[in-house]
Structures are given as structure tokens and as C-alpha cells.
Amino acid sequence: MQQIIQKENREMREIRVAQPEQLEEIMGIYAYAQKFMAEHGNPTQWETIYPPRDLVEENIHQKKCYVCMDGGKIEAVFYFAKEEDEPSYRQLESGEWLNDRPYGVVHRIAVAEGTRGAGSFCLNWAFEQCGNLKIDTHDDNKPMQNLLAKLGFVYCGKLKLEENDLRKEFPAMTLRRTALKSAMDEILWIWQKKSNNIHDLHSHIWDSWADESGSIGKAYGYQLGVKHQYKEGMMDQVDRVIYDLKNNPFSRRIMTNIYVHQDLHEMNLYPCAYSMTFNVTQTPGNDKLTLNAILNQRSQDILAANNWNVCQYALLLMMMAQVCDMEAGELLHVVADCHIYDRHIPLIKELIQRKPYPAPVVKLNPEVKDFYQFTTDDLIVENYETWPQIKNIPIAV
């Protein structure tokens, strides 16, 4: 029998900057990539939520989203930028880069279903543009690792990602100590006691904003304690969150908001951290649901409050997950105005010279199944090694 051998001509392939009208086709390719990864031993890298649509739209607007075209079809999509300072690339957790020259980066590369060779074509093109290309991938992404090795990329080490994924580690700062019990006490004061009186709080953080009776006005805990009419009955915002997580966990409406304009004139301080949105995901093959959250904050003093807020809302996420029989996942913290005061600059410079210690082990008493039964005695902290505390930080009032 005569063999017929065909070699496909790929000279028609070309790389172009992605256009807004290609967004739907691009998101379809990413959806296929999510499915492919889940089916090939890598279910957690992108899950079903990454990359988010607004990020892809932003990359297209920045002209940093590229597509590999063959005729009129998109065969692959990827992010590419030259000489971009990637913060997570500045220092590897283990290993070192081959050189410190300017470089290009590739992120979020995905190929369309039924396509062969497009990934290699994209990476070769990117390398030709800069001559020094860096890329990272997940430990479980074996197909990508194999492709990179085939193309001559050299393994340099591991990244330490600045993400608050509680499945991996608790995000307590080690450059100086964060008072975790006090942070938990404050979040319980707001979310559990729903109080606006400093006499219900063990620390003195809020003393400057309290009146002679100890009240901070209609702020923070007061707003979470206000009952609202729902189809299911009267509930405050905290009870509504717990009800939905237990009865309708995949709802896209599980959130709180304490920035109530009609009451701002009666608040001694406008809320800084004002909204929590909860999102539940499920990893293929895992029966237990994962609880994630987005914390929105209008303003924050980096030195005084950043890790304090991150830790207390991480603890809130852990408590909510435990009482709803879920595992705590990712906490995304969004701050509109994140600032360093001039008088804090010398202290910040001192901190960033310190080398971080490993993250502590932070757990909750597993016996607690009711959110309203948690106390700071249920917080378990192990191996929390830190540098000396920086004291007497001036706070803006």
C-alpha cells in the first residue's frame, strides 16, 4: 500500500495584537484551556475563573494581548510585554535567573482546541522580539513544562507568589509581628458582636473616634446589625451571608456593604474596609467546596494597617468557611488608595531590608460550628517567627 505523507504549510501563521471584537473568541479559547487543564491533572491553576474577562479586556486595551492567526482563525492567545518589571520575578524563592538583562514576559498562553504547534510558534515569536524571555507555569502543568523544555527554556527556580491563598499559607507578615489575636478580636467586634461601641473591644484602636459614651456612630458593626427584609424573612447582613453560603452557595449575590450614604453623617469615621463579596468554587474531584472572598477598601495606611486588615479578613474567611463546612481559599484585597505617609518612609525602608521568615501555621478550633461561638481563644498560632516590632507608629486621625 502506498503511503501518502502530508506536510502542512504553516507559513500563513502570524502574530497580531488582539482586537476588542475578538474578545468572545479569545474567552472561548481560555474556557477550553481551563477544561483541558482540569482533565490533565492541573485543576487548580486556572480553575473555571481565570483569566477573568475584565483582565483580558484590559490587556487588549493595553495592546499586550496577542493572537496567533491562521487565515481568519485564532489558534492561540497570550500576553506579551517587553522589558516589563514583573514584581514576582524580582527574587526567586529558590534558584536564580540566568541573567539580569532586560527581558520580555509571556503569560496566559492558551491554544484553541484541535490546534497543533501554535504554542511553540507563539513562544518562538516572543523570544525573537526580545532575545531574553521569562515565563512561569504551575507545578502541575506538565504539558507546558514539557513544551518549554522542548523549546530550550531553562528551569531557574520557583516564584513566591503574593497571593492570599489560605490553602497554602496564612498571610501574616514576618518582617514585624502582627497581633493576630487583637486582629481577630476586632473582626469579631464588627462581624459577630455587630458593635459600634469601643467598650465591647479589648484594644484601644478606636478610642480616637469614640464619643464620651464609647460610640463611633452608625459605623462598622452598627451597619452589619441592621435587619433587612428578604423573601426568606428579616435578617442582618452577616446572617444573610451565612444563610446563602449554606443554602445557595453558588449564588453571585453573597456580599455585605457598610458604606451606607444615608448614615454617613452619623459616622465618626467613614468605613475604610467597607465590602466583602464571597465566591464559592469547587475543584474537580474534591467534594468539599472552597470559599473565596474579595475585600474592598477605599483607603489604607500601608504601614499601620495593611497586614492587620489582610489577617483579620483572612480569619473571617476561615471562620465563615468552617461554619459552612467549606475550606478557606483565596482572599483578594482591593484598596483604592493605598498610601505611605512621608513620616513612615524611614520605617518602611527598614522593613524591606529584612528577609521574611516562613509563614506561621494558623488554625481555628475545629469544634466550633457556630459563627457566634468563636472567641479569640479559638485561634491557634504556631511557629510565628518575626523580626522585632516597630513601635509608636504615628497614625492619621
Secondary structure as the mmCIF struct_conf table of DSSP 4:
data_model
#
loop_
_struct_conf.conf_type_id
_struct_conf.id
_struct_conf.beg_label_comp_id
_struct_conf.beg_label_asym_id
_struct_conf.beg_label_seq_id
_struct_conf.end_label_comp_id
_struct_conf.end_label_asym_id
_struct_conf.end_label_seq_id
TURN_TY1_P TURN_TY1_P1 GLU A 11 MET A 12
STRN STRN1 ARG A 13 VAL A 17
HELX_RH_3T_P HELX_RH_3T_P1 PRO A 20 GLN A 22
HELX_RH_AL_P HELX_RH_AL_P1 LEU A 23 GLU A 39
TURN_TY1_P TURN_TY1_P2 HIS A 40 GLY A 41
BEND BEND1 THR A 44 TRP A 46
TURN_TY1_P TURN_TY1_P3 GLU A 47 ILE A 49
BEND BEND2 PRO A 51 PRO A 51
HELX_RH_AL_P HELX_RH_AL_P2 ARG A 53 HIS A 61
TURN_TY1_P TURN_TY1_P4 GLN A 62 LYS A 63
STRN STRN2 CYS A 65 ASP A 70
TURN_TY1_P TURN_TY1_P5 GLY A 71 GLY A 72
STRN STRN3 LYS A 73 LYS A 82
BEND BEND3 GLU A 83 GLU A 83
HELX_RH_3T_P HELX_RH_3T_P2 PRO A 87 TYR A 89
BEND BEND4 ARG A 90 GLN A 91
BEND BEND5 GLU A 93 GLU A 93
STRN STRN4 SER A 94 GLY A 95
BEND BEND6 LEU A 98 LEU A 98
BEND BEND7 ARG A 101 ARG A 101
STRN STRN5 GLY A 104 VAL A 111
TURN_TY1_P TURN_TY1_P6 GLU A 113 GLY A 114
BEND BEND8 GLY A 117 GLY A 117
HELX_RH_AL_P HELX_RH_AL_P3 ALA A 118 CYS A 130
BEND BEND9 GLY A 131 GLY A 131
STRN STRN6 LEU A 133 ILE A 135
TURN_TY1_P TURN_TY1_P7 ASP A 139 ASP A 140
HELX_RH_AL_P HELX_RH_AL_P4 LYS A 142 LYS A 150
TURN_TY1_P TURN_TY1_P8 LEU A 151 GLY A 152
STRN STRN7 GLY A 157 LYS A 158
STRN STRN8 ASN A 164 ASP A 165
TURN_TY1_P TURN_TY1_P9 LEU A 166 LYS A 168
BEND BEND10 THR A 174 ARG A 176
HELX_RH_AL_P HELX_RH_AL_P5 LEU A 180 TRP A 191
TURN_TY1_P TURN_TY1_P10 GLN A 192 GLN A 192
BEND BEND11 LYS A 193 LYS A 193
STRN STRN9 ASN A 197 ASN A 197
HELX_RH_3T_P HELX_RH_3T_P3 ILE A 198 ASP A 200
BEND BEND12 HIS A 202 SER A 203
TURN_TY1_P TURN_TY1_P11 ILE A 205 TRP A 206
HELX_RH_3T_P HELX_RH_3T_P4 ASP A 207 TRP A 209
TURN_TY1_P TURN_TY1_P12 GLU A 212 SER A 213
BEND BEND13 GLY A 214 GLY A 214
STRN STRN10 SER A 215 SER A 215
STRN STRN11 GLY A 217 GLY A 217
BEND BEND14 LYS A 218 LYS A 218
TURN_TY1_P TURN_TY1_P13 TYR A 220 TYR A 220
HELX_RH_AL_P HELX_RH_AL_P6 GLY A 221 GLY A 225
STRN STRN12 HIS A 228 TYR A 230
TURN_TY1_P TURN_TY1_P14 LYS A 231 GLU A 232
STRN STRN13 GLY A 233 MET A 235
HELX_RH_AL_P HELX_RH_AL_P7 GLN A 237 ASN A 247
TURN_TY1_P TURN_TY1_P15 PRO A 249 PHE A 250
BEND BEND15 ARG A 252 ARG A 252
STRN STRN14 MET A 255 ASN A 257
HELX_RH_3T_P HELX_RH_3T_P5 HIS A 261 GLU A 266
STRN STRN15 MET A 267 MET A 267
BEND BEND16 ASN A 268 LEU A 269
BEND BEND17 CYS A 272 CYS A 272
STRN STRN16 ALA A 273 THR A 281
TURN_TY1_P TURN_TY1_P16 PRO A 284 GLY A 285
BEND BEND18 LYS A 288 LYS A 288
STRN STRN17 THR A 290 ASP A 301
HELX_RH_AL_P HELX_RH_AL_P8 ILE A 302 VAL A 323
TURN_TY1_P TURN_TY1_P17 CYS A 324 ASP A 325
STRN STRN18 GLU A 327 HIS A 339
HELX_RH_3T_P HELX_RH_3T_P6 ASP A 342 HIS A 344
HELX_RH_AL_P HELX_RH_AL_P9 ILE A 345 ILE A 352
TURN_TY1_P TURN_TY1_P18 GLN A 353 GLN A 353
BEND BEND19 ARG A 354 ARG A 354
HELX_LH_PP_P HELX_LH_PP_P1 LYS A 355 PRO A 360
STRN STRN19 VAL A 361 LEU A 364
TURN_TY1_P TURN_TY1_P19 PRO A 366 GLU A 367
BEND BEND20 ASP A 370 ASP A 370
HELX_RH_3T_P HELX_RH_3T_P7 PHE A 371 GLN A 373
HELX_RH_3T_P HELX_RH_3T_P8 THR A 376 ASP A 378
STRN STRN20 LEU A 379 GLU A 382
HELX_LH_PP_P HELX_LH_PP_P2 TRP A 387 ILE A 390
#
